[in-house]
Every structure is written in C-alpha cells, then in structure tokens.
Amino acid sequence: MQRTFILFISCLFLGALPLVSQAQSDSPGVQKAMAFIQSLSDAQKSRASYSFDAVTRFNWHFLPPTMVARHGTVVKDMDANQKQLLYDFMQVYLSEKGFKKTRDIMDFEYYLKEIQPKNPSRIPENQFVAFYGDPSKDKVWGWKFGGHHIALNFTVVDDKLAYAPFFFGVYPAEAESGERKGTRLMKEEEDMALDLINSMSDKQKAKAIFNLTTFNEVVTTNSVHVGPLPDEGISVKEMNSQQKAGLNQLIMHYLSAMPPKIAEMRLKHIANEDFNSVKFAWAGNTERKKAHYYRIQGKSFLVEFDNTQDNANHIHTVWRDFRGDFGTDLLKEHYMMAEHHQHK
C-alpha cells in the first residue's frame, strides 16, 4: 500500500507546466482584463484602478462589505455586459470548480436575504473587483475580488501568478429551509476531513487533536502576512497509506480552485519540500453539526477550516502561503533581478 501511495503521488507531479507562455500583451488574462476594464464607465474605472504599491492591495476581509468596507467597483452596479466580461476574465484565473464555487457563494446571498430579510448586510452581488497596476503594460500587477465569504487575491509578476491569500466561506453550511434545503456548498472540505480524523486510531487521535475546544474563527483571520502556527497535530509520516491518500486528496481539493497548471506546480512544490512533514491538526468535536476546526500546515503553506459559528453551521476556509502571499516571493525575485541588471 505504501508503494502504491508513493506512485500515486509521483504521477500527480509529472508533467507540471510553466505558468504562462504568452507574451504579456498576448496573455488571455490581460486581454480579458482589458476588455472588462474598457467596458467600465469613467466612475467605475476610477473606483477599480489603483497603483500597484497602493496599501489597499493588502486589505482583505470576508465579512459583509456593509461591516468592513472594500475597495473597487461593485458587481451589483454593473450592467449585464460588464458582468459577463468580468466573469470571462475571472475564468482565466480560476479553475472551472473555483469559478463555480465563487458564483455559488455569491448566489447564496439571495438565499441569505430570503431567510434574513431584515438583515441590512444581505445584499446580493455586493462583491468588489479592483486592479493594481496596468495589466496591458506592466510586468507587475494584481487584482482582487471579494465581498461576503469571498476573498481572492492575485499577483502577476513577469507572467507568473501568485494566488494567495484566498478565502471561501458559506453560511449556512447546510440550508435548513426553503427550496435550497439540504444544500451544502462546501461539503467536501468538511466531509473529507471528518473521514480522515475518524479513520485514526486512539493513539493517532491523541496526536492529531490538540484542543478539545475550538476557535470562533480561523486563527489567522485576515492578517496581511502570516507565519507558521504552533507545531501541533499529527504528521503525514505517522499516517497509514489510506490516511496519507485522504490528506493528499483534501489538499488537492483546496488547490482545485486554482487553474490546473498552478495547482500542479503547487502540489509539486509541497512534495519537494517533504510531504511527510506536513501536519494535520484538529480542535473540537469530530462529528458534523458540532463545532470543529482543523488545519493543514507544511513548510510553506497553511490551510485553515473553521465551522463553529451559528451552531456549527457556518464554514470559513483559507489558504495562506508563508512566503508567497500577495506575490511576496515572486516580487523579491523580480526586484533582485532588476537590481542585478542595473549593476551590469
């Protein structure tokens, strides 16, 4: 079984591809970005356009915009053509699964408005998009999209893409009434992890479960930059082959929101830095509909999942890259190369 798992992992990482091969102006992402930007009115462009070094690039949150203001131009004020151009653009930077999840979470605001009609924060399409730098001519630029339960941050450096932090959440985690009763938009993130923790022996659980009570939120919240959390949980090397495969599939599920080429390269990077050192840590109950939290932490990345609020029916998830959030590692390389050329 162990050998089978290693072969399974190896097959996943073969044939990883470069991020982008097109010249800057020919990039599908740039073309679609400019098509969308050019469709905006002057007022919308003003709200959507910032210099790359604007501090607002690092501002992100997952609470409703009525509670924490966002920067950018808002989807609800766009016409049908602008919305379509925006979604065409977004599909370059998200996988099919990632785009569907984004739209499903957006559409769930209609359900929230239906079940909480007096809550002033329930505003469908209250999601904002902002650009940092000029995609048509800058080698370094970025964009972000977010609102309630969505925060997507992209940085493009020399045609390489950084994709973090990214956050998805949903409330309710399971719809309990109406036409959507029984709908669970983020069931895989929860069920796959519950299957993993409940497959463990008592000895393994004693290592994996580091706290019997959970947190009210993901520990890193909306921090601009994060470092590794306390070294808690059970390592991959202490799991059996089935559990290793289960954890690998869970990591793959989080990465599946990314374009396939990006996900492949990220998986390869995790494998190269020693998959056996990755740790899975749990807090709280090990049953669905009871408060629980988990995290997956490697040398360069962190995944957090929290389902504690609203009677354990409110999910928050986040992916962080310790060196790559907001393209930090790519930018460092870019500026070092630029300085090198200046001194030649």
N, C-alpha and C positions, 0 to 999 in steps of 0.2 A: 504493500500500500504506500509506503514512504517513497519508493522509487517512482511509482505512478504519479504521486503528487508532484515530485520534482520535475518529471517530464511534462506534466500539465502546466506548471509554472513556466518552464522553458519555452514551450510552444507559444505561450501568450506573448513573450517578449521578442520573438523572432520577427524580423522584418519591420521594426519600428522605423518610421519615416520622418523626414525633416518637416518642420512646422509649415513653412511656406517656401515655395519655389519661384513664385512670380515676382517680377519687379514691382516696386511699390505702387506705381500708378496702375498696374495691371491686376493687382490683387482684387479678387472678388469682394473681399471685405471692404476695401477702400472704395471700390466702385459703388457698392450698395450704400455705404455710409454717405457718400457724396450725393447720391440720388435722394436719400432721405433728407439730408441737411438742406439741399436745394429746394425741396418741396415746402420747407417751413416759411412762415411769414417772417418779416424782419423782427417782430417782437418775440416770436418763438425762437429764432436763431440767437437773439441776444440772451435769452434765458438758458439756452442749451450749450453755449460756447464759452470756454474758459481757456486760459493759458495752461500749458502742461504743469507749470510749477505752482498753480493755484492750490492753496492749502485745502480747499474743499474737495480735492481729489481723494483725500484720505478720510473724509467724513462719510460714514455709512451707518445705517441702522436698519432695524427690522420691525420697529413699532410703526403704527399708522402715521402717515405724514401730518395728520392733524395734531399729533402729540410731539413728534420730532420732525422739524421742517427738513425738506430735501432741496437740493439744487438741481436745476434742469428744467426742461419743458415737459408738461404733463400729458399723458396719453388721453385722458378724458376730454381734453380740449382740442384734440387732433381730428381732422376730417377722415373719412374712410380711406382716401388715397394715401394720406400720410401714415395712417396706422398700418396699412399694407406694406408700404415701403419700409417702415420700422421693423415689421415682423420679418420681411425678406432679409433685411440686414442682420437681425438677431440670429437667424438660422444659419448664418455663416460661422458664428462663434459659439453656437450651442449644437449639441447633437440633436437628433430627432426626439430622443427621450427627454433631453434637457429643455428643449423648446416646449414640448407638450406639458412638462411639469410646470414650467413658468406660466403658461397660459391657463392650466388647470387651477393653479393657486390664484391667479388673477380672477378667474371666473368664479372662484369660491366666495369672493367678496359679495357677489349678488346673493348667494345663499346666506351669508352673514347679515346682510342688510334685511333679508326676508325674516330671519329669526330674531334679529335685534333692531327693529325699525326705528327705535328711539335713540340708538347709539350714534352720535354725530360723527364717529370715526369710520362708520361703514359706508365708504364711498367707492363704488366700482370704478376701475380704470384709473385710480389715483396713484399711478406709477410714473416715475420720472426718468428721463434719459438725459445725460449730459456728456459732452465731448471735451477732452482736454488736449489741446494742440490741434493741428490741422491734418486730418488723415490724407489729404491729397498731396501734401508736400513734405511733411515732417517724418523723419526716421523714428522719432519717439513721440507717441501719442497714446491716448487711452480713452476709454468710455466706461460709463457705469449705467446700470439700470436698477431701479429699486423702488420700493414702497413697502406696504404692509406684507411681511413674511417673505420678501424677496430682496436680496442684495447681491448683485453681480458686478464684479469689478475686473475690468480687462485692461492690460497694459501691453502695447505693441512696441517692441524695441528692435530695430533692424529686421523687421518682418518676423520676429519671434514673439510668441504670445505667452503672457503670464495670466493666469486665471485663478486669482485668489485675492482677498477672501471671497468665498461665495457661500451664501446662506439661503436655505429654503426652510419654510415653516408652514404649518397649517393649523387652523382652528375652525371647527372641531376636527380632531384627528379622525373621528368617525361620526358622520352625520347621524343624528338620533331622531330626526323627524323630517316630514315633508317628502317631496319626490326624490330627494337625494339620500334618503335614509339608508344607512349601511355603507355609504361611500367612504372609502379610506384612501386619500390621495398619496399618503406616504407609508403604506403598509409594509413595503419591503424593508425599509430601513429599520422598522421596529421588529417585524417577524423574524427576519434572518438573524438579528442579534439575540432575540429571545431563544430561538432554536439553538444558537451557539452556547449561550450561558447555561441552558438547561440540559445540554448534552454532556456537561462536565461532571466529573466525579466530585465527591465532597472535598477531597484534597485539592483539586483544581479550583473549585469554587472558593475555597478559603484564601487562595491567592488572588483570584480574579475580583472578588467582591471586597473592595477596600473601605466601604462605608455602608452601613445598614440603612441610613437615611440619605436622602438625595438632596439635590440643589433646586432652587427655584428657577434657575436659568442656566444656560451653557456658561461654563466658568469664565471663558474669555470674553463674554458679552460682545461689544462692538469695538474692542480695543484696536488701535491702529496697527500696532505691531505686537506679536506675542512670541514668547519663548516656550520651551518645553514645560509642561506641567509636572508636578511631583511624579517620581518614578514608581508608579503603583500599577497593580494588575498582574496578569499572567502573560508571559512571553510566548511567542509562537513556538519556540523550541520545546516548550513544556506541553504542547498540544499534540494530540494524535493526528494522523493524516486526514481524517474526516473533518476534524475541527479546523485544521490549517486550511483545508479547501473551503470550508464555510467562511472563515475570516477573509480569505482572499476574495471570495465572491462578494462579500459585503463591501470591501474596499473597491472592487470593480464597479459595484452598483453606484457608489458615490461618484466615481470618476466617469460613469456612463453619461452624465450630463454634459461632459466636455465633448468637443469634436473627437472622433475616433483616433486621429493621429496624435492629438495631445494626450489623450488617455493612455495610449500605448506607450508613449515616451515617459509619462509619469509613473506608470507601472514598472517600466524597466528601471527607472531611477530608484524606486523603492526596493526592487530586487537586488540591484547592485550595491546598495548601502547596507545589505544584510537583512533580509526579510525575517530571519529568525529572531532578530532583536526587537521587532515590533511588539508592542504590548496592548492587550485588551483589558480594560478596567471597567468595573461595574459598580454602581451605587444604587441602593434602594431595593425594591421588590423585583422578583423575577417572573411576575405574571402580568399579562396585558390588562389594562384598565386599572393598574395600581402604579403609583409613582415610581419611575425608574430613570436612570441616566447611565450612559456609557461613553467611553472614549476609546479611540484607537490612536496610538501615538508611536511614530517612528522617529528616526534621527532628524528628518527634515519636515515632517508634516504632522498635523493633528486633525482628527475628526471628533466632533462632539455631537451627541444626541441627547436631548432632554425631553421627557414627557412627564411633567409633574403638575403643571398648572391646570385649573378648571377640572378637578377630579381626574387627573391623568388622562386628559382628552385634548391635549394641546402640545403639538410637537414643534421643536426647534432643532435645526441641524446646521452645522457649519464645517467647512473645510478651510484650514489655515496652512500656509507654507511658512516655516520659520524664517527662511532666507528669501522667499520668493513673493511674499505678499506685496501687492502693488508693483510687481516687477523689480523689486529691490536688487536681486541678483543680476538680472539682465542689464539694469541701468548701471550697476557698478562695472560690469564688463564693458559696456558701451563707452562709458566715460574714461576708463583706463586705456582703452584702445585709442580714443580720441586724443588723449594726452600723449600717448606714445607716438602718434603720427605727428603731433605738433612739435615734438623734440627731435624729430628725424632731420 
